[in-house]
């Protein structure tokens, strides 16, 4: 009995959706009649993929669907050309053999072709062999009939040989060495990809034979594999979610749970932090799963129950497959381009660059997730407001969604993942972003309250560098952080002792701004009235630049002022601030240093490596253009050939900043460089200890910040007691403190984890 089916179109692809709920005979591998049905329907509707819907879905990918379509097309061609008609299988006469030949061709070209193409081909080859033997002995009219029949058999064989499925089956038979009597050969060709029915994303697991596995790791409860393809520049990022590898009973329980809890909304409950809501629902779902499993006589361990609850929560109160990708913090960007459903998701991996994934994000899933984005942001998203820009605090991710008319091919989504913990200067030393001397110089400049702009192209590491410089500010100093989208780790920094007030401003790229949102220039004026504080501007973009420089010139900003701005170096920053943002050229002199980051492709390689490529002092004695008048003094040089940094001490003669710092602090030039070198050595020591004892957490902010604070306390005590710093003695005390208070603890934790794994 034919199954009910529907035809769906997603992203330019046509899906044949066959409803098999409550039916067993729904496998191309095991049931000839179902193979026939799929082949005919796929051909008639020109399907790109076939989806079998039960409690879970089985999907035949484009290659598998194409094989079935070819069979359906051949059956249609054989029917239209009536290959079994008398004119195709006999000349005049031949009454004795006509019936037998007719039955053979009907069996092959009509009955078996879409039900069991392997047997069709085997019988065809056998028939040709027999007829050749018969032809060698035939004479007269019988010879003419045999030639006509053999001609038709050979034509059918040629058409079958042109199909992908016959090519694959012939290879299988060659490897097996004998003709099988079962449908087992179809298992290797038509092993369907399984997923729960409530998962809208399509995940494909078939991998080309020539690709090479170069890395694998786990994210949450999913497996990630990175492959290299010999014909592609980008790597392949394949994720294997746990929901695609469950037993039928587990699919049943999980689907029933989702049906039961779909409309549940807690009343009278508020959640203090973003992750608390999801954990609450996971507990509710775990209880529901236990109840459903019990009622249906399904045995389930506590671990499995909790694992299923986590999956259900991901697709009810979470963000589905997107959330799983975002959980991989080795990813920096995720791109879901329009038209959704047609192309796989692309991402940028911190180790492997641009990667093509095995996930297709469908319009159906996008509709539900974008609806949640709208709810979270409180902003409209329609033709009049085709841009939606927001931050997902729980996922530490920035989202930009676009639609028509801005995106003519439909909705698209871009995700920018923030590092959960902020980058630190020791971490940058460890990954060669900077060397220790450059890190020491940066730390000194921030401590000296130099006004700093961090510049670079998109993806150069501007925000990451800003995070690391913020951590060089002593926690005792209050900060005001102004951002239009949350990228700086304010909450984390608060948790480790920093005093920070965040200001949220209107996004300049959002077409859907509301009256309640404060323009950045107004927020900045407010920030200047919030007391003497370190001022961090997430990104200097437009009118707020004028307000910022006015405040800096008259000293209203007080302490350290720091921000990011798009550019390629100090000169391009001056050009942008003055010529694009309208800040008077003389006001730009309020900038002390420009720190430049860049993605470097060494010797033209495909991989981009983030590097600090310049620290430039902005001089004060120029009038119109700083470059021509010697107003840009390079303090750091980067050599791309050698991948090395060099602090340019010879340029100190041109510096106006260092003599000013020396005068303000009562230091000699030697004492300044002793301070810089000591800071460099402390940061290198942390890196050395991390590598020696295999304790990467030593370089995280919750260890480097207390280490910075301890260093400042030791130096301050020396200056109060003796009037000067003794850096050699200070380093000895500080290193002993690090070993005793930090390294010892982390080593003990590592050994405990290693022992636990062995058990």
Secondary structure, 3 states (H helix, E strand, C coil): CCCCEEEEEECCEEEEEEECCCCCCCCCCCCHHHHHHHHHHHHHCCCCEEEEECCEEEEECHHHHHHHHHHHHHHHHHHHHCCCCHHHHCCCCCCCCHHHHHHHHHHHHHHHCCCCHHHHHHHHHHHHHHHHHHHHHCCHHHHHHHHHHHHHHHHHHHHHHCCHHHHHHHHHHHHHCCCCCCCCHHHHHCCCEEEECCCCCEECCCCCCCCEEEEEEEECCEEEEEEECCCCCCEEEEEECHHHCCCHHHHHHHHHHHHHHCCCCCCCCCCCCHHHHHHHHHHHHHHHHHHHHHHCCCCCCHHHHHHHHHHHHHHHCCCHHHHHHHCCCCEEEEEECCCCCCCCCEEEECCCEEEEECEECCHHHHHHHHHHHHHHHCCCCECCECEEEEEECCCCEEEEEECCCCCCCCCEEEEEECCCCCCCHHHHHHCCCCCHHHHHHHHHHHHCCCCEEEEECCCCCHHHHHHHHHCCCCCCCEEEEEECCCCCCHHHHHHCCCEEEEEECCCCCCCCCCCCCCCHHHHHHHHCCCCCCEEEECCCCCCHHHHHHHHHHHCCCCCCEEEEEECCCHHHHHHHHHHHCCCCCCHHHHCCEEEEEEEECHHHCCCCEEEEEEEEEECCCCCCCCCCCCCEEEEEEEECCCCEEEECHHHHHHCCHHHHHHHHHCCCHHHHHHHHHHHHHHHHHHHHHHHHHCCHHHHCHHHHHHHHHHHHHHHHHHHHHHCCCCHHHHHHHHHHHHHHHHHHHHHHHHHHHHHHHHC
